[in-house]
C-alpha cells in the first residue's frame, strides 16, 4: 500500500517536471495532430466519405504541403461527375458563398462530425473547403500557431483569387476558432476586413482552456503550476487569443455554442460575444455580431451543433445580412 502511494506521488510530481524540461509535450497535446483519426481513410479519395468533393494539395510555403477537400454545393453534384480539379476550381467563381472550414485539434478532415457539417453546408448551397493544417492528416510539416495561421491565410487568398468577388467566410471550430481569428487579423492588417467569421465552440484564450483541462485540474492547488503552464505556452509561442483578436476585428462575427459543451465552457463563447459587441459599440460600427446558444437539453455538446435542423437558416441569414 505504501509503495502504491509513493508511486502515485511520484507520478503526480513528475508531470510538471516533464512539462518544464520538455515544453514541446504541451504543444503536441494541444494540437494532438499525431492522432490521425479516422484510421484507414484515404484522404486523397474523399469520395469514400463525401460526394462531389475534390482533393488537392497546396504548397503554403517551402517544405509544407497541405491537403484540402473542396466540396461543391449539392445542386452541382450531377454536373461534377468525372470533372477535373481544374473544373472544380473554376466553380469557385460561380457566385455562391465559399466557406473555409478550419477544424479543431486531433484527427483529420475526415472525422465524422466534420464531414456531417460539410454535407449540411453543401446541401445549403455553399462551396466548402476543408483544410488539414500542416502536420495534420496527410499534410506535411510541423504544427505551430503561426504555421496553422499561415496555412489558413494562404488558402483564403487562394480562394479569393478564384471566387470573383463571392463572399468567403472563415469557419473555425474549437482550436480552429483561434486559427480563424488569427487569419482574419492578418487579412485585416494586409488589406480590408475578412468577409465573415463563424466561430463554433470558441475559447477566449488557449491558456485559459488548458489550465481547466480535466487532466490538469488535479494540479490546480499546486503552487506555481498555472504560471508554469503560461510560461510553457509562451516558450512554445502558442497564444490563440480570440479575446484580443475580437477587440480589433471589424468583420461580421457569428458565434455558435452549446450550453453543455464539456470541452470549451459555454461561458467562454458568451464572453467573446460580449467582447465583440463592446468593441463594435466603442468604434460606433454597424457590424453584425451575433451569438446562437443551444440549450443543454439538446445534447449537442462540443462537436454536434451540425445536428441543429435550423443551422442552414442561421448561416444563410448571417451571410446574407
Secondary structure by P-SEA (a helix, b strand, c coil): caaaaaaaaaaaaaaaaaaaaccaaaaaaaaccccccccccccccccccccccccccccccccbbbbbbbbcccccccccccccaaaaaaacccccbbbbbbbccccccccaaaaaaaaaaaaaccbbbbbbccccccccccccaaaaaaaaaaaaaaaaacccccbbbbbbccaaaaaaaaaaaaaaaacccccbbbbccccccaaaaaaacccccccccccaaaaaaaaaaaaacccccaaaaaaccccbbbbbbbcccccccaaaaaaaaaaaaaaaaaacccbbbbbbbbcccccccccccccccaaaaaaaaaaac
